[in-house]
Amino acid sequence: MPLLSFPEAEVPAELRCQVWQLQEAAWPSGEPDPGSSHDPALAPESLLLVDGGRVLAALDLLTKEIGHDGGRYLARGLSCVVTDPAERGRGHGGRLVRAALEAVRASGADLGVFSCDRPLRGFYRAAGWRELPGAVLVGGTARDPFPTDWPGFDKVVMADLCTGRARAAEWEHRRIALHPGTVDRLW
Ligand SMILES: CC(C)(COP(=O)(O)OP(=O)(O)OC[C@H]1O[C@@H](n2cnc3c(N)ncnc32)[C@H](O)[C@@H]1OP(=O)(O)O)[C@@H](O)C(=O)NCCC(=O)NCCS
């Protein structure tokens, strides 16, 4: 079953409308498709699992340079990971998030890092991602931060430290200033 990758802005229209439907089913906005779900400044790239023209599962990879522990690192993260409700539990989501891990490693990024609700830890772990214990990913902006330890949230930070310099830095039990902005407040 083909796994397709496009810059988000170049996803063919017949696939994009299905991706939007899947995203709306998971995170309803009630809005018409804006054409892209992410801030173009984060270079969104879509990974789609497609069977005979039907999108079974989708995710987006976002990219940003971050400052952390005295260094600058190229970080990529997962966003909008979703499988068609009728197709869940068949390994499609797992295949996609593993492919995303391989794409992050192959891209030259220093690390992959993103947050998820705690119950989904096992899903991402099974695909090769690992938890950064005690880490807090700080979304939003420096003036209007939106951290994963926001009251009421129960989130964990998942990562893959790809380069030696990323592995040499301290990430566990640290606040990581991602600050992706106001469109993608937290990834
Ligand atoms: C999470 C999601 C993408 C998984 O897709 P999928 O195609 O069913 O994934 P797989 O078949 O590869 O793996 C399913 C595994 O994830 C687990 N899982 C899925 N959603 C879960 C949840 N909310 N809490 C705990 N475990 C969950 C399943 O129990 C299953 O575990 P098992 O393999 O031990 O039985 C899909 O459930 C989905 O689209 N959910 C709604 C959107 C969402 O929450 N996305 C994640 C945002 S961080």
The ligand as an ORCA input file, in Angstrom:
! r2SCAN-3c Opt
* xyz 0 1
  C      -4.071      7.178     17.222
  C      -4.470      6.625     15.863
  C      -3.819      7.486     14.760
  C      -3.969      5.186     15.743
  O      -4.201      4.738     14.426
  P      -4.378      3.179     14.086
  O      -4.334      3.054     12.607
  O      -5.532      2.617     14.790
  O      -3.016      2.647     14.724
  P      -2.479      1.144     14.828
  O      -3.492      0.170     14.328
  O      -1.115      1.116     14.237
  O      -2.266      0.997     16.411
  C      -3.353      1.066     17.235
  C      -2.844      1.004     18.656
  O      -2.920      2.328     19.211
  C      -3.714      2.268     20.385
  N      -4.477      3.505     20.535
  C      -5.118      4.202     19.598
  N      -5.732      5.271     20.141
  C      -5.465      5.211     21.450
  C      -5.826      6.032     22.561
  N      -6.564      7.139     22.407
  N      -5.379      5.675     23.773
  C      -4.614      4.569     23.951
  N      -4.244      3.757     22.942
  C      -4.673      4.086     21.711
  C      -4.643      1.121     20.141
  O      -5.155      0.637     21.348
  C      -3.739      0.111     19.468
  O      -2.962     -0.563     20.419
  P      -2.590     -2.134     20.239
  O      -1.766     -2.213     18.999
  O      -1.829     -2.454     21.486
  O      -3.888     -2.825     20.097
  C      -6.028      6.599     15.672
  O      -6.589      5.945     16.788
  C      -6.652      7.970     15.528
  O      -6.753      8.508     14.428
  N      -7.100      8.553     16.658
  C      -7.762      9.882     16.656
  C      -6.775     11.008     16.417
  C      -5.652     11.015     17.447
  O      -5.860     10.909     18.647
  N      -4.406     11.164     16.942
  C      -3.203     11.204     17.754
  C      -2.844     12.613     18.051
  S      -1.354     12.692     19.067
*
